[in-house]
């Protein structure tokens, strides 16, 4: 899809509530925002206990450039200021 629209992966950001999809986008070089919704534990079961020594916080930080509970500008601007640079 990136080739079809003529955009490089590093020029895009994916907003996703599935860590499986966040992981795939990160591997492509895309920016990633993980959306937890109202449940801050959402998606954490998808993390591997073997990666990053089992530390969920470190794993999430390695996968997502920002983590927000809702996709709102109020949360997004401080979480991912590079979108406004």
C-alpha positions in Angstrom: 0.0 0.0 0.0 2.9 2.4 0.8 4.3 1.8 -2.7 0.9 2.4 -4.2 0.5 5.9 -2.6 4.2 6.7 -3.0 5.0 7.2 0.7 8.0 5.7 2.6 7.2 3.8 5.7 9.2 6.2 7.9 6.9 9.0 6.8 3.8 7.3 8.1 2.2 6.6 11.5 -0.1 3.7 12.2 -2.8 4.0 15.0 -3.7 0.5 16.2 -5.3 -1.3 19.1 -3.6 -4.6 18.3 0.0 -5.1 19.3 0.3 -7.7 16.5 -0.3 -5.0 14.0 1.8 -2.5 15.9 4.7 -5.0 15.7 4.3 -5.5 12.0 4.2 -1.7 11.3 7.2 -1.1 13.5 9.2 -3.8 11.5 8.3 -1.9 8.3 9.7 1.3 9.8 6.4 3.1 10.4 5.7 5.2 13.4 3.3 3.5 15.8 0.7 4.6 18.2 -0.9 1.9 20.4 -4.5 2.7 21.5 -5.5 0.9 24.7 -9.1 2.2 24.8 -10.7 2.3 28.3 -8.7 -0.8 29.4 -5.0 0.1 30.0 -4.3 -3.7 30.0 -5.7 -4.1 26.5 -3.3 -6.0 24.2 -0.7 -6.6 26.9 -1.5 -10.3 26.7 0.1 -10.2 23.2 3.5 -9.4 24.6 6.0 -12.2 24.9 7.4 -13.0 28.4 10.7 -13.8 26.7 11.2 -10.5 24.9 13.0 -7.7 26.8 13.4 -9.9 29.8 9.6 -10.2 30.2 9.3 -6.5 31.0 6.0 -5.4 29.5 6.8 -1.7 29.8 10.1 -2.1 27.9 8.4 -4.3 25.2 5.6 -1.8 24.7 8.2 1.1 24.5 10.1 -0.9 21.9 7.0 -1.4 19.8 5.0 1.8 20.1 6.2 5.3 19.7 3.2 6.4 21.8 0.5 4.8 23.9 -2.8 6.5 24.4 -6.1 5.4 25.8 -8.1 7.3 23.2 -7.2 8.7 19.9 -7.6 12.4 20.8 -5.4 15.4 20.1 -5.3 16.1 23.8 -3.5 12.9 24.5 -1.6 12.6 21.2 0.2 15.9 21.1 2.2 15.3 24.3 2.6 11.6 23.6 4.0 12.0 20.1 5.1 15.6 19.5 7.0 14.7 16.4 3.6 14.6 14.5 3.5 18.3 14.8 7.1 19.2 13.9 
